[in-house]
Amino acid sequence: MPSIAVNTKDITKEDNNLGTPYDYLNLMKPRVMSLVVFTAFVGYYSATPLVENAINPILALIGIFAIALGAGASGVLNQWYDRDIDLLMERTKNRPIPSGKVQPSEALSFGIITSILSIIILGLSINWLAASLLVFTIFFYSVVYTIWLKRYTVQNIVIGGAAGAFPPIIGHICATGSFGLEALILFLIIFLWTPPHFWALALVNKSDYKAAKIPMLPIVYGDMVTRKNIFIYSLLLMPCVYLPFILNHTGIFYAVVVTILNIEFIRRSVSILKANVGSEKGLFIYSIFYLTIIFATICFDKLINNYITGQL
Amino acid sequence: MKSDKNEQYIKDFYENRKSKNFAILGIIIFLVVLFFFITILRMDITG
């Protein structure tokens, strides 16, 4: 490694390698962040008619920004810890740390600072209960999932899925200041949606997970067990997405949309069970569409309801 | 030749450090403005 002495400090190639703002943005997993922002917003918006004095919309926006920052910070800490296995997988080897664009120490500092900032911003702008849950979510994703579960148990994404399911609850607390059934249902939907989504991805990228020695279901128990589990979790998910309608949180429009989405989800799950060619990737992509449309429909349904009741 | 390369390293190092300092300054200003707005909005002075 060439090094030269300038002002008594050695400058090496690593010192020059600071990474661009784009690299730091990538470190925050922007696609995951956008899903977190969206689900948190739905949690917030679906709760707004429940309170007499809704919080200032600009404060709500700052709160959503803080949640996004917290999600990004979790992503940074996850990529910092997983830098060794990311290098072994095709899908992740070009991430900023394994590709050498950002130094691990820089990433760790960035992750810790953004975590603290997100918690302070959420606590000051909204309330400290929401901030406390954000602390727990960051801890759950960065420590419980990334460090304790991911490399050691086949149930990694089942339990770890809770981390991705917390944002609607945080959004709900932002609007109401307390926990609520509406948010718990949204939590349950994301929690049960996660296993079919990630196991479909694991079937597609099996060789990657095998190379990194991550105990995903297809690696440990094989394809057939994974396909059966995807089907079982899909069956468990189907009735849960009706809960907002059954409990009168949404109207008939939501029920109709969910029925159409469910039929296609089950068709794709059966296709996976039959091991049809391309069914795994198909379900993975469809599951993203499925969750997005369900949450968007909850919002749209609430919008219509607010319009009818004159709250808009 | 090697000296030119070393000079380039030094130049890059100072340029990178300058950009990083500006980025941090930008973030500090952003946070000052953000916390100012949070304080004002939380005071609910509009009514």
Interface residues (C-beta under 8 A of the other chain):
Chain A: P2 I4 V6 I11 K13 D15 N16 L18 P21 N56 I58 L59 I62 L117 I121 L124 S125
Chain B: K5 N6 Y9 I10 D12 F13 N16 S19 K20 A23 L31 L34 F35 F37 I38 L41 R42 D44
